[in-house]
Amino acid sequence: MKHLIKIAMLVGIVTISQNVYSGSITDTFATGDTLTATHLNNAKAAVNDNDTRISAIEARFGNQQNQEVNVDCNADADALKNLTIQDKTTYLLTGICNGPITIFRKRNVVLKGASSDKTVDGVQLPTGIVSNPFAAIGIYESIAELRDLTADASNYVAGTGNPWGSGVSTVAVAQNSSARIYNTDIKGGDWALDVFRNGYARTHETVTITGFNEFGISAYYNSHVEVLNDITVTGRVGTTDTFPSAISAGFSAAIDIRGGGTLTSPTGGASQWVPPDYTAPIVIGVYNAGVVRVRSAITLVGGVEFGSGSLLRMDAGTLTGDISCYEGSHCRLQNVTHSGGYVWAARTASLRIGGTSTINTTGTGFTSLLGANIGIRDSANITATSIEVRKNATFYTGGSPNLNSSPINCDDRNNQINQGGTPSLIVFGSCP
């Protein structure tokens, strides 16, 4: 095998050597000879031949510098759509360009607003497209960057004249693609920033996501999204989807929120979250081995739901709505302020509440059931009408949490309660 590799390397070196070897100058000279036009033309031909060979090598191995192409969509809205996207090219957009724009099997492509004012330059899906556009900007098997622009699929949202119903993305990053997004507004669509099939996306400063029908940021099928700076995600009022969310992940995908900001799910759907199933919209919904990590203080206008072996770790923030963790999932809340919804762990899930978290479920419920486990640790503060531990579930305390005299009710089974640390104001209600 090693010999085959060496032979292949030698063949490549010989091939490259042949490409860079300049044409020969066949003239001979002696001291005192006069240079004629023929002599100079022979030298010129040899140099030009060498330049041709070097250009061929550059074309084969690529120029390391991005070229810039000006695209004036004020003059022609289809100017960008009519171009053939090239490797290592920055497209400077003036005005709003018609989409859909597809970047397929390209390297280092940049779409940038020429004015640096993201509200006046960008890409939109116009009305009247006769085939499914899939995405305003689609990035597939490519490396790309979006900067200083707006991506808009507001004309294609289920229930607003979209002939294909659900399924149009605003920005899609998929099939082993990588995208960096700076100073960009992402508007409309059913899925706003849609990352799937081994896709990777990273958002930087002043990214806003608004007007989406189902998911604001979604990651599926082994994909990864990093949100590095503060972000605003606000869904559409009047959604046609029953269970939309601002953040959605699943099938071994992960979303890592490192900055702060505000997340708000779409609201107002006719069939959405009918009580008593939900008391507020779900802002983060993760299923089928999905992962969401929240590292900085963020405001969640709604609740969180994790199922089917998923993971939530939230290190700070405010949450107004339900906390649901079930089907073998693990949810860990540290330094979180919660109100306006219930806490529910079921079907062998585990829920950990610690740090300086404040949880208030008054008037709703605080429940561990069906083999689940809820742990209250550190100096967490819990206020609940009652804490229910049912159907082979367990509950434990550690550190010095304050349960504020919330009664704990059990199914009269032994070992459902494990009291560790020094919890204050604990009342065992119907527990043995």
Phi, psi and chi 1 to 4 in degrees:
 res  aa     phi    psi   chi1   chi2   chi3   chi4
   1 MET       -  -42.8 -177.1   65.6 -176.4      -
   2 LYS   -61.6  -38.4  -67.8 -178.3  178.3  178.6
   3 HIS   -64.4  -39.7  -66.2  -63.4      -      -
   4 LEU   -63.3  -39.8  -69.5  175.2      -      -
   5 ILE   -64.2  -42.8  -67.1  172.6      -      -
   6 LYS   -61.8  -42.4  -70.5  178.9  180.0  179.0
   7 ILE   -62.4  -43.2  -67.9  170.2      -      -
   8 ALA   -62.2  -40.3      -      -      -      -
   9 MET   -64.5  -41.3  -67.9  174.9   62.5      -
  10 LEU   -64.5  -40.2  -71.8  171.8      -      -
  11 VAL   -61.7  -42.2  170.2      -      -      -
  12 GLY   -63.7  -41.4      -      -      -      -
  13 ILE   -64.6  -42.4  -66.8  170.1      -      -
  14 VAL   -62.1  -42.4  170.1      -      -      -
  15 THR   -61.8  -45.9  -57.3      -      -      -
  16 ILE   -64.4  -41.2  -65.7  171.4      -      -
  17 SER   -59.9  -40.3  -61.2      -      -      -
  18 GLN   -64.8  -34.4  -70.4  173.9  -16.7      -
  19 ASN   -71.1  -34.3  -78.5  -29.9      -      -
  20 VAL   -92.1   -8.4  -59.6      -      -      -
  21 TYR   -73.5  120.2 -170.5   82.7      -      -
  22 SER   -73.4  157.3   64.0      -      -      -
  23 GLY   -62.2  144.1      -      -      -      -
  24 SER   -80.1  150.2   61.1      -      -      -
  25 ILE   -98.6  110.2  -59.0  174.5      -      -
  26 THR   -85.0  -13.7   57.4      -      -      -
  27 ASP   -67.5  147.9  -60.2  -60.9      -      -
  28 THR  -115.3  150.0   57.6      -      -      -
  29 PHE  -133.0  150.0  -57.8   95.3      -      -
  30 ALA  -128.3  157.9      -      -      -      -
  31 THR   -57.3  130.1  -57.3      -      -      -
  32 GLY    93.8   -9.2      -      -      -      -
  33 ASP   -64.0  149.0  -76.7   -7.1      -      -
  34 THR   -92.0  130.7  -60.4      -      -      -
  35 LEU   -76.8  125.2  -70.7  176.1      -      -
  36 THR  -103.9  169.6   65.6      -      -      -
  37 ALA   -59.4  -35.6      -      -      -      -
  38 THR   -63.4  -44.2  -60.6      -      -      -
  39 HIS   -59.0  -47.1  -65.5  147.6      -      -
  40 LEU   -66.0  -37.6  -66.6  174.3      -      -
  41 ASN   -66.7  -37.0  -76.1  -26.4      -      -
  42 ASN   -62.2  -43.0  -71.2  -19.3      -      -
  43 ALA   -64.5  -41.7      -      -      -      -
  44 LYS   -60.7  -43.8  174.8 -177.0  174.4 -177.4
  45 ALA   -62.2  -40.1      -      -      -      -
  46 ALA   -66.2  -41.9      -      -      -      -
  47 VAL   -65.4  -43.9  170.6      -      -      -
  48 ASN   -62.5  -37.0  -72.8  -17.6      -      -
  49 ASP   -63.2  -40.7  179.6   66.3      -      -
  50 ASN   -63.1  -42.4 -170.1   54.6      -      -
  51 ASP   -61.2  -39.6  -73.4  -16.2      -      -
  52 THR   -62.8  -42.5  -61.1      -      -      -
  53 ARG   -67.2  -39.2  -64.5  169.2 -174.3  -89.6
  54 ILE   -65.9  -40.1  -68.7  173.3      -      -
  55 SER   -61.9  -36.9  -64.3      -      -      -
  56 ALA   -64.3  -39.0      -      -      -      -
  57 ILE   -66.6  -42.5  -66.9  172.7      -      -
  58 GLU   -60.9  -39.7  -70.8  178.6  -17.3      -
  59 ALA   -65.6  -35.5      -      -      -      -
  60 ARG   -72.4  -43.4  176.9 -179.7  -61.6  178.6
  61 PHE   -99.5   -9.1  -66.9  100.5      -      -
  62 GLY    91.2  142.6      -      -      -      -
  63 ASN   -84.5  136.3 -166.9  -35.8      -      -
  64 GLN   -77.3  -12.1  -63.4  -56.1  -50.9      -
  65 GLN  -100.5  135.0  -61.0  -62.4  -39.7      -
  66 ASN   -72.1  136.9  -91.2   27.9      -      -
  67 GLN   -89.4  157.6   61.4  175.8  -25.6      -
  68 GLU  -113.2  138.0  -70.5 -171.3   -9.6      -
  69 VAL  -126.7  122.8  174.8      -      -      -
  70 ASN   -82.4  130.7  -69.1  -59.4      -      -
  71 VAL  -124.2  109.5 -176.5      -      -      -
  72 ASP   -96.1   95.3 -172.4   -6.7      -      -
  73 CYS   -86.2   -7.0  -70.4      -      -      -
  74 ASN   -69.4  -36.4  -76.0  -29.3      -      -
  75 ALA   -79.6  -36.2      -      -      -      -
  76 ASP  -147.3  107.1  178.1    4.7      -      -
  77 ALA   -61.8  -22.0      -      -      -      -
  78 ASP   -95.0   10.2  -70.0  -27.3      -      -
  79 ALA   -59.4  -43.0      -      -      -      -
  80 LEU   -73.4  -41.4  179.6   61.1      -      -
  81 LYS   -62.3  -30.1 -172.0  170.1   67.8  171.4
  82 ASN   -84.8   -6.6  -69.0  -24.5      -      -
  83 LEU   -83.6  155.6  -72.7  175.3      -      -
  84 THR   -94.9  113.5  -59.6      -      -      -
  85 ILE   -64.2  132.5  -59.3  -63.4      -      -
  86 GLN  -113.9  156.9  -59.1  -67.2  -25.7      -
  87 ASP   -60.7  151.7  -72.5  -27.6      -      -
  88 LYS    48.8   51.8  -61.1 -177.2  179.6  179.2
  89 THR  -135.8  134.5  -57.4      -      -      -
  90 THR  -101.4  123.0  -63.8      -      -      -
  91 TYR  -101.4  113.8  -65.1   91.5      -      -
  92 LEU   -90.7  110.3  -62.5  174.6      -      -
  93 LEU   -94.3  128.9  -48.3 -176.0      -      -
  94 THR  -112.6  117.8  -59.6      -      -      -
  95 GLY    87.3 -174.8      -      -      -      -
  96 ILE   -96.6  119.0  -59.0  -61.2      -      -
  97 CYS   -94.1  142.3  -56.4      -      -      -
  98 ASN   -72.1  140.9  -75.6  -19.8      -      -
  99 GLY  -108.4 -170.7      -      -      -      -
 100 PRO   -78.1  148.9   27.9  -34.8      -      -
 101 ILE  -112.0  124.8  -57.5  -57.0      -      -
 102 THR  -116.2  125.2  -60.3      -      -      -
 103 ILE  -108.8  110.2  -59.0  170.9      -      -
 104 PHE  -127.1  121.5  178.9   59.8      -      -
 105 ARG    53.5   51.8  -68.0 -175.3  177.0  176.5
 106 LYS  -127.5  154.8  -60.6  -60.9  177.8 -175.4
 107 ARG  -115.6  137.2  -63.4  177.0  -61.7  162.5
 108 ASN    53.9   53.0  -59.5  -19.0      -      -
 109 VAL   -97.4  133.5  174.2      -      -      -
 110 VAL  -121.9  126.9  179.9      -      -      -
 111 LEU  -105.9  118.7  -59.7 -177.1      -      -
 112 LYS  -135.0  135.9 -177.4 -178.3 -173.8  -55.5
 113 GLY   -68.7  128.8      -      -      -      -
 114 ALA   -66.7  -31.2      -      -      -      -
 115 SER   -88.6   -9.1   66.4      -      -      -
 116 SER    65.8    6.7  -63.7      -      -      -
 117 ASP  -100.8  103.6 -178.4  -11.1      -      -
 118 LYS   -65.6  -13.9   62.2 -178.5  178.0  179.2
 119 THR   -82.4  -13.2   65.5      -      -      -
 120 VAL  -113.9  -14.0  -60.3      -      -      -
 121 ASP  -121.6  145.1  -57.2  -40.1      -      -
 122 GLY   160.1 -158.7      -      -      -      -
 123 VAL  -132.0  134.0  175.1      -      -      -
 124 GLN  -132.5  155.9   70.7  169.1   -2.1      -
 125 LEU   -91.9  110.3  -71.1  179.1      -      -
 126 PRO   -74.0  165.2   29.5  -35.1      -      -
 127 THR   -70.5  157.3   58.3      -      -      -
 128 GLY    88.0   11.8      -      -      -      -
 129 ILE   -69.1  132.1  -63.6  176.0      -      -
 130 VAL   -93.4   -4.2  -62.5      -      -      -
 131 SER  -136.1  156.2   60.6      -      -      -
 132 ASN   -56.9  118.6 -167.5  -22.8      -      -
 133 PRO   -79.3  -10.9   27.1  -33.4      -      -
 134 PHE    62.5  -52.9  -63.2  105.3      -      -
 135 ALA  -157.3  148.9      -      -      -      -
 136 ALA   -62.7  -46.0      -      -      -      -
 137 ILE  -128.0  115.8  -59.7  173.8      -      -
 138 GLY  -111.6  127.0      -      -      -      -
 139 ILE  -119.4  113.2  -57.7  167.1      -      -
 140 TYR  -131.5  128.9  -49.0  105.9      -      -
 141 GLU    50.4   42.8  -61.6 -177.7   33.7      -
 142 SER  -143.7  167.7  -61.6      -      -      -
 143 ILE  -118.1  122.9  -59.9  172.0      -      -
 144 ALA  -145.5  166.1      -      -      -      -
 145 GLU  -139.8  137.5  179.3  178.0  -54.5      -
 146 LEU  -114.1  132.8  -52.5 -179.7      -      -
 147 ARG  -148.5  133.5 -173.8 -176.2  -71.7  -90.4
 148 ASP    58.5   46.1  -54.3  -30.8      -      -
 149 LEU  -150.6  176.1   52.7   77.2      -      -
 150 THR  -115.6  133.4  -69.0      -      -      -
 151 ALA  -110.8  121.8      -      -      -      -
 152 ASP  -131.6  118.1 -168.9  -15.6      -      -
 153 ALA  -121.3   31.3      -      -      -      -
 154 SER   -62.2  -25.7  -61.9      -      -      -
 155 ASN   -75.4   -8.1  -68.3  -39.7      -      -
 156 TYR  -128.3   82.4  -67.3   87.5      -      -
 157 VAL  -130.8  134.3  173.0      -      -      -
 158 ALA   -52.8  131.7      -      -      -      -
 159 GLY    90.8    0.2      -      -      -      -
 160 THR  -124.2   35.2   60.7      -      -      -
 161 GLY    95.8    1.1      -      -      -      -
 162 ASN   -71.1  111.4  173.7    7.7      -      -
 163 PRO   -68.9  -13.4   25.7  -34.4      -      -
 164 TRP   -99.4    3.0  -55.8  -78.0      -      -
 165 GLY    68.9 -142.3      -      -      -      -
 166 SER   -72.4  147.6  174.5      -      -      -
 167 GLY   129.1   10.7      -      -      -      -
 168 VAL   -99.9  127.5  175.6      -      -      -
 169 SER   -97.4  155.6  -56.1      -      -      -
 170 THR   -85.9  -54.5  -52.6      -      -      -
 171 VAL  -125.3  119.8  175.6      -      -      -
 172 ALA  -110.6  132.6      -      -      -      -
 173 VAL  -128.2  112.8 -178.1      -      -      -
 174 ALA  -151.0  167.9      -      -      -      -
 175 GLN    57.3   62.4  -61.8  165.6  -13.3      -
 176 ASN    65.2   27.9  -62.5  -56.8      -      -
 177 SER   -93.4  161.6  -70.9      -      -      -
 178 SER  -134.8  133.7  174.4      -      -      -
 179 ALA  -137.7  136.8      -      -      -      -
 180 ARG  -110.7  136.8  -60.8  177.5  -59.7  -85.0
 181 ILE  -129.4  119.9  -56.6  172.6      -      -
 182 TYR  -123.2  139.0  -59.3   81.5      -      -
 183 ASN    43.2   57.6 -171.6   35.6      -      -
 184 THR  -132.7  138.7  -66.6      -      -      -
 185 ASP   -99.9  128.5  -72.1  -15.6      -      -
 186 ILE  -114.7  116.9  -59.6  174.8      -      -
 187 LYS  -122.1  141.2  -63.4 -178.4  177.7 -179.0
 188 GLY    70.1 -157.3      -      -      -      -
 189 GLY    76.8  165.5      -      -      -      -
 190 ASP   -75.3  -44.3  -69.7  -60.2      -      -
 191 TRP  -118.4  124.2  -52.0  -43.0      -      -
 192 ALA   -78.3  -73.9      -      -      -      -
 193 LEU  -103.6  105.9  176.5   56.3      -      -
 194 ASP  -114.3  109.1 -176.9   20.3      -      -
 195 VAL  -118.5  122.8 -175.7      -      -      -
 196 PHE  -153.5  165.1   59.0   98.0      -      -
 197 ARG    50.8   67.7  -66.3 -178.7 -173.9  171.4
 198 ASN    64.5   27.8  -61.9   92.8      -      -
 199 GLY   -82.8  158.7      -      -      -      -
 200 TYR  -139.6  130.1  170.6   75.1      -      -
 201 ALA  -135.1  145.8      -      -      -      -
 202 ARG  -136.4  124.0 -175.9  172.6   65.5 -169.9
 203 THR  -101.4  144.6   69.3      -      -      -
 204 HIS  -118.6 -146.7  -64.8  -95.3      -      -
 205 GLU   -64.3  147.8   70.7  -85.7    4.9      -
 206 THR    47.6   52.4   56.8      -      -      -
 207 VAL   -99.7  127.9  172.2      -      -      -
 208 THR  -123.2  144.5   62.2      -      -      -
 209 ILE  -129.1  118.3  -62.0  175.4      -      -
 210 THR  -139.3  157.9   58.9      -      -      -
 211 GLY    72.2   14.6      -      -      -      -
 212 PHE   -80.6  155.7   54.8   91.3      -      -
 213 ASN   -92.2  -34.4 -172.7   53.5      -      -
 214 GLU  -120.6  -64.4  -65.0 -176.1   46.2      -
 215 PHE  -128.0  135.8  -55.0  135.0      -      -
 216 GLY   -80.2  -56.7      -      -      -      -
 217 ILE  -123.1  120.7  -58.9  175.1      -      -
 218 SER  -126.5  142.0   56.8      -      -      -
 219 ALA  -136.0  126.6      -      -      -      -
 220 TYR  -141.0  154.1  -74.0   90.8      -      -
 221 TYR    56.0   71.7  -58.6  108.0      -      -
 222 ASN    63.0   31.3  -55.8  -56.4      -      -
 223 SER  -104.1  170.6  -65.1      -      -      -
 224 HIS  -147.0  132.7 -174.6 -160.1      -      -
 225 VAL  -125.4  132.3  177.8      -      -      -
 226 GLU  -115.1  128.1  -73.3 -173.5  -80.8      -
 227 VAL  -108.9  104.1  179.0      -      -      -
 228 LEU   -88.5  -27.6  -63.5 -172.2      -      -
 229 ASN  -122.9  172.3  -62.3   81.4      -      -
 230 ASP   -53.1  141.4  -75.2    9.7      -      -
 231 ILE  -140.7  146.4 -168.0  166.9      -      -
 232 THR  -114.2  123.6  -61.1      -      -      -
 233 VAL  -125.1  114.4 -179.6      -      -      -
 234 THR  -132.6  119.3  -54.5      -      -      -
 235 GLY   -80.2  173.6      -      -      -      -
 236 ARG   -76.1  140.8  172.4  175.6  173.8 -107.1
 237 VAL   -83.4  127.9  175.7      -      -      -
 238 GLY    93.0   33.4      -      -      -      -
 239 THR   -57.9  148.6  177.4      -      -      -
 240 THR   -97.7    1.2   61.1      -      -      -
 241 ASP   -96.6  143.0 -168.6   67.6      -      -
 242 THR   -75.0  -38.5  -55.7      -      -      -
 243 PHE  -129.7   65.4  -59.5  108.2      -      -
 244 PRO   -79.0  168.2   32.6  -35.6      -      -
 245 SER  -158.4  157.2   58.3      -      -      -
 246 ALA   -70.6  -36.8      -      -      -      -
 247 ILE  -126.1  133.8  -58.4  -67.8      -      -
 248 SER  -143.5  134.9 -179.4      -      -      -
 249 ALA  -144.6  149.4      -      -      -      -
 250 GLY  -170.8  170.5      -      -      -      -
 251 PHE    55.5   55.9  -60.6  100.2      -      -
 252 SER    64.4   31.6  -58.2      -      -      -
 253 ALA  -106.7  160.2      -      -      -      -
 254 ALA  -137.5  144.8      -      -      -      -
 255 ILE  -126.0  124.5  -61.7  176.4      -      -
 256 ASP  -115.0  109.3 -170.1   -7.2      -      -
 257 ILE  -100.0  106.8  -57.4  173.7      -      -
 258 ARG   -97.4  -23.0  -64.6  172.8  177.1  -93.4
 259 GLY  -101.6 -176.6      -      -      -      -
 260 GLY   -96.0 -153.2      -      -      -      -
 261 GLY   124.2 -161.0      -      -      -      -
 262 THR  -135.8  133.3  -58.7      -      -      -
 263 LEU  -117.6  125.3  -53.6 -178.8      -      -
 264 THR  -133.3  126.1  -54.0      -      -      -
 265 SER   -77.3  160.3 -176.7      -      -      -
 266 PRO   -56.4  150.0  -24.4   34.5      -      -
 267 THR  -136.5  166.3   58.0      -      -      -
 268 GLY    85.5   12.1      -      -      -      -
 269 GLY   -69.6  146.2      -      -      -      -
 270 ALA   -62.0  -33.1      -      -      -      -
 271 SER  -111.7   20.5   60.6      -      -      -
 272 GLN   -89.7  127.3 -176.4 -172.6   24.2      -
 273 TRP    49.4   61.2  -57.0  -60.2      -      -
 274 VAL   -74.2  122.0  177.6      -      -      -
 275 PRO   -59.4  148.1  -22.9   34.1      -      -
 276 PRO   -93.5   10.0   35.5  -37.1      -      -
 277 ASP   -61.8  -43.7  -64.6  -30.7      -      -
 278 TYR  -133.5  140.6  -64.7   92.7      -      -
 279 THR   -99.8  -11.9   57.1      -      -      -
 280 ALA  -159.1  160.1      -      -      -      -
 281 PRO   -57.9  152.1  -23.2   34.0      -      -
 282 ILE   -88.0  122.9  -64.1  -60.6      -      -
 283 VAL   -93.3  -40.2  172.9      -      -      -
 284 ILE  -119.1  116.3  -59.5  178.9      -      -
 285 GLY  -123.2  120.3      -      -      -      -
 286 VAL  -134.7  131.9 -178.2      -      -      -
 287 TYR  -143.9  163.9  -44.5   96.2      -      -
 288 ASN    54.4   60.1  -60.5  -51.5      -      -
 289 ALA    63.4   31.7      -      -      -      -
 290 GLY   -82.9  162.7      -      -      -      -
 291 VAL  -136.0  134.4  175.6      -      -      -
 292 VAL  -131.3  129.9  168.2      -      -      -
 293 ARG  -119.8  125.3  175.0   77.3 -174.7  -85.4
 294 VAL  -114.2  114.7  178.9      -      -      -
 295 ARG   -99.7  -23.6  -61.0  174.3 -174.5  -97.0
 296 SER  -122.0  164.6  -60.3      -      -      -
 297 ALA   -62.5  122.9      -      -      -      -
 298 ILE  -139.1  150.5 -164.3  166.3      -      -
 299 THR  -100.3  120.9  -60.9      -      -      -
 300 LEU  -107.1  113.1  -55.0 -177.1      -      -
 301 VAL   -90.4   80.4 -175.7      -      -      -
 302 GLY   140.6 -171.5      -      -      -      -
 303 GLY  -108.3 -174.3      -      -      -      -
 304 VAL  -127.6  146.6  -61.1      -      -      -
 305 GLU  -140.5  126.4 -178.2  175.3   76.6      -
 306 PHE  -130.4  126.1  -77.1   71.1      -      -
 307 GLY  -142.8  167.8      -      -      -      -
 308 SER    57.4   55.4  -55.2      -      -      -
 309 GLY    71.6   32.6      -      -      -      -
 310 SER   -97.1  173.9  -64.3      -      -      -
 311 LEU  -137.1  130.5  170.8   66.9      -      -
 312 LEU  -122.3  131.0  165.2   66.8      -      -
 313 ARG  -130.5  114.4  179.1  170.9  176.2  178.1
 314 MET  -120.0  114.6 -173.2  171.8  176.9      -
 315 ASP   -92.1  -14.0  -66.7  -21.0      -      -
 316 ALA  -169.1  160.4      -      -      -      -
 317 GLY   133.5  178.8      -      -      -      -
 318 THR  -121.1  134.7  -59.7      -      -      -
 319 LEU  -133.0  122.0 -170.8  161.8      -      -
 320 THR  -116.8   99.6  -54.4      -      -      -
 321 GLY   150.1 -165.1      -      -      -      -
 322 ASP   -81.4  153.8  -57.7  -35.6      -      -
 323 ILE  -120.9  110.3  -60.2  171.9      -      -
 324 SER  -121.8  128.5  -60.8      -      -      -
 325 CYS  -139.7  120.5 -169.5      -      -      -
 326 TYR  -153.0  172.6   56.8   91.8      -      -
 327 GLU    53.3   57.0  -68.0  174.5   -9.9      -
 328 GLY    72.8   12.6      -      -      -      -
 329 SER   -82.1  163.3  -64.1      -      -      -
 330 HIS  -127.9  125.8  177.0   74.4      -      -
 331 CYS  -124.2  129.4  -55.4      -      -      -
 332 ARG  -128.4  119.7  178.1  178.1  175.6 -177.7
 333 LEU  -115.3  123.0  -53.4  178.3      -      -
 334 GLN  -124.1  129.8  -65.2  -77.0  115.8      -
 335 ASN    57.9   40.5  -48.7  -45.1      -      -
 336 VAL  -109.0  136.5  170.2      -      -      -
 337 THR  -102.0  121.0  -60.7      -      -      -
 338 HIS  -124.9  144.8  162.0  -91.2      -      -
 339 SER  -161.6  170.4   62.3      -      -      -
 340 GLY    74.0   24.0      -      -      -      -
 341 GLY  -173.4  177.5      -      -      -      -
 342 TYR   -95.4  170.4   56.4   70.7      -      -
 343 VAL  -119.5  128.9  170.1      -      -      -
 344 TRP  -145.8  122.3 -174.9   75.3      -      -
 345 ALA  -125.5  132.4      -      -      -      -
 346 ALA  -150.8  163.6      -      -      -      -
 347 ARG    55.1   60.8  -59.0  174.5 -164.3  146.1
 348 THR    63.4   19.2   69.1      -      -      -
 349 ALA   -78.9  164.5      -      -      -      -
 350 SER  -129.7  137.3   60.6      -      -      -
 351 LEU  -128.0  124.3  170.8   61.2      -      -
 352 ARG  -115.6  128.2  -58.2  -72.0  179.4  -95.3
 353 ILE  -123.1  118.2  -60.9  173.3      -      -
 354 GLY  -146.2 -164.0      -      -      -      -
 355 GLY    65.2 -135.4      -      -      -      -
 356 THR  -106.2   28.3   58.1      -      -      -
 357 SER   -58.6  146.0  -66.5      -      -      -
 358 THR  -123.9  116.8  -61.8      -      -      -
 359 ILE  -117.8  126.8  -53.4  -64.9      -      -
 360 ASN  -130.2  110.9 -171.5  -25.3      -      -
 361 THR  -115.4   22.8   65.6      -      -      -
 362 THR   -54.4  128.3  -58.3      -      -      -
 363 GLY    86.4   -4.5      -      -      -      -
 364 THR  -119.1 -103.3   55.2      -      -      -
 365 GLY  -171.2  153.7      -      -      -      -
 366 PHE  -134.0  105.4 -167.0  113.3      -      -
 367 THR  -136.5  137.5  -54.9      -      -      -
 368 SER  -123.6  124.5  177.3      -      -      -
 369 LEU  -152.1  167.1   76.3  161.8      -      -
 370 LEU    55.9   51.9  -64.2  170.2      -      -
 371 GLY    77.7    9.1      -      -      -      -
 372 ALA   -82.1  168.5      -      -      -      -
 373 ASN  -136.7  131.2  174.6  -95.2      -      -
 374 ILE  -116.5  130.7  -67.0 -179.7      -      -
 375 GLY  -120.3  133.7      -      -      -      -
 376 ILE  -115.1  123.2  -50.2  -62.1      -      -
 377 ARG  -134.7  176.2  -59.6 -174.3  -69.2 -172.9
 378 ASP    57.2 -128.6  -53.5  -36.8      -      -
 379 SER  -114.5   32.2   57.7      -      -      -
 380 ALA   -61.5  148.6      -      -      -      -
 381 ASN  -119.9  118.4 -169.4  -60.8      -      -
 382 ILE  -116.4  126.8  -51.9  -62.1      -      -
 383 THR  -123.1  116.7  -58.4      -      -      -
 384 ALA  -144.1  148.2      -      -      -      -
 385 THR   -58.9  -40.2  -57.1      -      -      -
 386 SER  -162.7  158.1   65.0      -      -      -
 387 ILE  -110.9  115.0  -63.0  173.2      -      -
 388 GLU  -100.8  126.6  -56.8  -65.0  -41.5      -
 389 VAL  -122.5  102.5 -174.4      -      -      -
 390 ARG  -129.7  155.7  -54.5  -67.3 -174.1 -177.9
 391 LYS    52.6   62.9  -61.3 -179.4 -179.5  178.4
 392 ASN    66.8   19.0  -62.3  -47.6      -      -
 393 ALA   -86.1  168.1      -      -      -      -
 394 THR  -135.5  164.4   54.4      -      -      -
 395 PHE  -148.2  135.5  178.4   87.6      -      -
 396 TYR  -141.2  160.0   82.4   92.4      -      -
 397 THR  -124.6  151.3   62.0      -      -      -
 398 GLY  -150.3  151.8      -      -      -      -
 399 GLY    77.7 -137.4      -      -      -      -
 400 SER  -135.5   60.3   55.2      -      -      -
 401 PRO   -72.8  161.1   29.8  -35.8      -      -
 402 ASN  -114.4  115.8 -174.6   -9.6      -      -
 403 LEU   -94.9   -0.4  -58.8 -173.8      -      -
 404 ASN    51.4   41.5  -69.3  -64.5      -      -
 405 SER    61.0   22.4  -60.0      -      -      -
 406 SER   -70.0  120.2  -56.6      -      -      -
 407 PRO   -68.8  139.6   24.0  -32.3      -      -
 408 ILE  -103.9  121.5  -55.6  174.8      -      -
 409 ASN  -112.0  135.5  -62.3  -42.7      -      -
 410 CYS  -122.1 -178.4  -56.9      -      -      -
 411 ASP   -98.2   22.5  -73.6  -25.9      -      -
 412 ASP    61.2   33.0  -66.7  -33.2      -      -
 413 ARG  -106.8  147.1  -66.4 -176.6  175.8   88.1
 414 ASN   -72.8  154.5  -67.0  -34.5      -      -
 415 ASN    64.3   24.1  -59.0  -41.8      -      -
 416 GLN   -82.0  -22.1  -75.7 -169.8  -81.2      -
 417 ILE  -117.3  130.4  -55.1  -61.5      -      -
 418 ASN  -122.8  101.8 -177.3  -11.3      -      -
 419 GLN   -93.0  106.3  179.7 -177.2  -16.3      -
 420 GLY  -114.6  166.0      -      -      -      -
 421 GLY    69.2 -152.0      -      -      -      -
 422 THR  -130.5   67.3   55.8      -      -      -
 423 PRO   -65.5  146.5   26.4  -34.5      -      -
 424 SER  -107.6  151.7   60.1      -      -      -
 425 LEU    52.9   53.4  -59.4  177.5      -      -
 426 ILE  -103.6  131.9 -176.4  169.3      -      -
 427 VAL  -125.0  125.4  177.9      -      -      -
 428 PHE   -87.2    1.8  -77.5  103.1      -      -
 429 GLY    45.2 -120.7      -      -      -      -
 430 SER   -90.8    7.2   65.5      -      -      -
 431 CYS   -76.2  146.4  -66.7      -      -      -
 432 PRO   -69.5      -   24.5  -34.0      -      -
